[in-house]
Amino acid sequence: MSNKIVFAFHATDYEYNMGIGFLSAFLRQNGVETDLVIYRKIPGKPSDSPEAVASSILSKNPTIVAFSVMTFSWPQIDKVITLLRDIGFTGLVVVGGHHAVVSPENVLLHPGVDAVCVGEGELPLLELARNYDGTNLSSLPPVLGMVYKGEDTADLINKRWLVERLEDYPYIDYGLFEAEGTESLSDKSMGSLSVGGIYSLQLITGRGCPYKCTYCGNSALLDYYGGVKKFLRKYSAESAVKNIKNITQRFKPQFIEFVDETFTLDKRWVEEFCSIFKEEVRLPFTLMSRIDIMDDHIVSVLADAGAKLVFFGLESGDEEYRSKYLNRKMSNKTIIEGAKILKKHGVKVVTFNIFGMPFETKENLKKTFDLNSAIEPDAAIPFIYQIIPATELARIAYDNNMVRVRPDDRWDLCSPSLDTAELPASFVVEQTDRFRARFSNPEKVQALYDKLRIIANPLHD
């Protein structure tokens, strides 16, 4: 039979789901029909209900529904799956994404879930689409990268699958996002700059990150996929620019947002990429990287190619805490000097910061304020620490009985995961709000958007 896969994910921010975009491109290339439903709950915007999302999925007549899930979104998707079964969907429900990889047992406990994808999903989903006959799981052969309900999850390492060479697979299917809903891509709030009135596309030039920061789910994936050599993959500079050029010529964004975790990891690659990019694409862009791998030369190369804004993780202003608990071994001096280099070349600076981590103290939080004051970023984004399964920092929190009990059906990113005598949850919220008022108040953020908009508008036809 001919199967149709409908993808779905829960969005709380202005972003594409890169994983779904890659999967759809590969499946469509191989003759599988795909569609998309986005469950939007973006602060300040009208929210979708789980009932409406389930109905929308069913209306597209799928035989397979594939959910992409992060730990934070699982409680919401859990509801949608239950409702989808309640209103009569009898096909396959597959769950993938980070949460499915690190907590497959948890996901498979849901009575409405048939299988979890425990690696990257291109080939596993294609095998499902080719072999599912519309009846039940017993009709399906074993598929590398897929675990069915009732199967043993103890030996997942030998079930994993991932793309080895990125050029062997098609790039992100942005047409899937264009078709979703009624607006054109340029009218959708999909890039993080869109809240400031800038039409941007989020793009990526590789997969994986080599660092093992203790709070980040990437650390678990590094071990799971067999280390840096297997997990860290990059398009050649030429292939990356070709992909970007094809996308930007079709959708004509004002800005590009590169969402690679560490865009500047390979300096030779950056030099080659920027040389081609500024000739072939010529669009302003933002990127994320570690500040300790950005020197004067590489920043000058990026700026010359169109880099206008760099996001980097500061996380904690206390360098001893940062090294001991977060495995981020960079000095405050390095961070300050790196920010100065960016500003010297006219590149805007935005820092990421985390509040309420295990064994963090009020003095630690003060140092986070102080370091940001020394940097004077164009904006600084505070996050309240959230437990991510299979991470070292989560283990520390659980081992020391720091974790707050949450309702099973809710995951509030504005609510602390921890509550200790040294750092009460109420104090964490108070300091996060104070930090936001100081470094990311509406006036400051609007000023940043205004500067970027001046850069963007003349380049957009």
Steps between C-alpha positions, in 0.01 A plus 500: 500500500602863457565661836474868591701639790378806688764662719414702810693694762438740787639853454548753779738723305558639154677209339487231236536136588819414315463127559157484343622708207780254427274197540231638271756582229634145499158336513363714217809425294409132542135538406342523847232765549555723805309776676537709815306628800661742747367525856573864579510638853712814455484757783295803400343322202172306464561141613380179338305251710603133510150412375541723194844355429374141517208585271729674253729196485207264443357724225815446293424126477838360606583134535805588712533794739854594603552731798830678564537550875730678742470425872332836555232429240422137587219580750320697227552239227393228747156667511478531122577130449228401749248725327605377157423142603174609665370654176570187300854495361598135457828534310857504628617758753877545502690733735850629429720787609732543794256384767425178313872426468589554866170379657350239264354297786307805622356569155407137429297488822242719329220268383463693175864473391603214272870569449784735582779607268821464702734675260477718194192411304550517123541129425296368795192700395542405136510132600181545703327673210601221261400213727194610699190333358246693703424226749728465802859481623525129428512584130823695541849354468777610737623847402839634607442818699143411597374331819145365508272478800582185693860480380794503739657846533808381689728481196421822317863562404477222242167630367611859432529639149635831375594667175872455434552737206263796487542561127344159431163627625285795390499830687212634708154498340383856566210441264345294780492809723380719213203269444408483871214738577389777266774764518806516278830421668590870517185570707562228757669556834762235444843662539596648838547842337141499374368637828694814408345520156793341314430211263772246572562136422673263740760287322764252607836393358558177692380267774636439847715682755831373646459654846359331810347782702335330796160669466459427128340193343779493244731336757281189511476487120878515461542179696195338346617552142856387563692822562598812312624334179162343428272764649663819366428539129532801271405582144792604286513878467398474136204270575385718789493813285324315218224392742469851641491661157221269383291574809554877500431537128167324547382665823691832489565565873643826632730324745644154561525350848758222521398269783809276514602474866863591421513662158868600527640166618709439186674825406620379160144402416374843612753675276403292197129530573509878545699547181234318295200629698575869451521448124205265456246603766588844642245508783554618859501221755508407867679203651565314823842398627724472801673826578829323579541379141448840337821696444554833325575342163198273486265777617635731229435229240145449627427873513628546146263226382196658669496387865299755698419324826658222707323308778727328751453316827629677807271291727664598832714801583696300757788338312574250779138384507488498120804272482410268788130446438443589134823369342549836329867570559540857382603799709301818547792683341463287186128574487548875542776514239292295256207739534734795438624339178144456375415863573822619339382346172147637530338172600216516753524284813230299680582274795317193632478467879359234733352561846422248773749219432615236753721640777471850358501773765379856521861611459526295179195678363647838589810412298279423200361853525853638541649320201219613273550855626868474408414372151213743437323273250236631263266263681534216751252214518432333837380140518381325813680166535292203388573133561599317180510119529834317470709810575765528771343809656165322527672208676658742748162660567322169558783351709482799733119510525473846346227433242154647550194283442307619195153410378532218246307691234699822510851621427537869567825642365448808717487289816820378673576128497680527834421641842767511771557684826804669346314608188120489539292472183329831577837676513603348166184635335552841660861523381414376151239775468747755633764385251254519212398852601866604506635330188202405281238762572264588211684822418837327480369214288312737270815706449682184391223407257498854360872482426464161331198617301700788354752243377235262368252716312725637223604144412147364468319523168 
